[in-house]
């Protein structure tokens, strides 16, 4: 399976693949044993690092559900922080990612994690679903947008849990209930407890995949919409399901953009209509809806939520004048190293189908820098063949000057201050970005401290 997953990088070289460890069925006992001492944690750090490197993974996702809960002693709350700290110290040196899956309920999060844990994580996957289900005695929705907003607002108050580190979890499934009175079917209606009959394919009581919900709708289930919670639900007789569809997922994705969150996370790919033959909306309709909106290509059909164009992923930064400069005249996807901070970050220029140009700022994991030639974040030692580690092919159009001496069409003529240069092949004049000057030897813009300009 690992080889099949890694083969996807041939289709998308920018793809990052993390290995998750844990899960609900895994329980707490193995984690409790592993975090018990500094030595046992150190052994896990080394073993996990070797495993990730052996199979080519880009990081590790800690899915312990949950520290100081489900048989885990209270001391594990602090031990999880120590584990994250030790893993981060090792992984950052090697450019590996570290993340964690966390619960939706604020009280459960606070009981399992210390406030400072986000400091050691590259991002957090918030499992913002299962807010309610057949374990309740009311028809509560699986993932109401109102509850998800409360979760996010709670999280961003934590030290170092900046919005760009948070990925909002979305569910490609619904939770079912048996209504106590079929004539009372709104969200919050009384139920008899226990879920409705298991899905035809998933086979779990109280649970329906999105494509199974689509089949129920085709069978005649009545679909409703909650204006308060911005989610759909459906019912037939005493059977009831609260789920997400393309419309509600679009609103959640809009919220991701509005809050400038790091992105979206789904549970799970195989619960969406992966073949596209149940919901008549194409393959992976829910995941693709979120992807297109978060990437700035589409917006929701409902006007009630304000959308802002995303300008960042990874470490959040606002679209400054410098960022706009990088992508001012980009007609296609281009990537430029940010020489103003020694290439520790880079700008990706994208053009939406409507023709709008957007700038996405991405930050390399410390201590890596961005290489335009390799099109990825790398260690400096991988660039030993270059006399100057940080450089960019970026060139901002500038007004031409008549005195330029272009005797050789293949040459580049540099102005006296080295900030402007002329490409003689096109006789076009350009300007290096702020904080950089043009290097005649490299024929690129580099940090200004690396250029002696006469």
Secondary structure, DSSP 8 states (H G I E B T S, - for coil): -HHHHHGGGGT-TT---EEEEE-GGG-SHHHHHHTSSHHHHHHHHHHHHHHHHHHT--EEEEE-S-TTSTT--TTHHHHHHHHHHHHHHHHHHHT-EEEEEEESSHHHHHHHS-GGGGGG-SEEEEE---SS-TTSSB---SS-HHHHHHHHHHHTTSTT--GGGEEEEEESEEEEEEBSSTT--STT-BB-SS--S--TTT--TTEEEHHHHHHHHHTT-EEEEETTTTEEEEEETTEEEEE--HHHHHHHHHHHHHTT-SEEEEE-GGGS-TTSSSSSS-TTHHHHHHHHHHTTS---S-TTS------BSSS-----HHHHHHTTT--S-EEEE-GGGTTSEEEEEEE-TTS-EEEEEEE--TT-EEETTTTEEE-GGGGTTSSSS-EE---EE----TT----STT-EEE-TTSSEEEETTTTEEEE--TTEEEETTTTEEEEGGG----
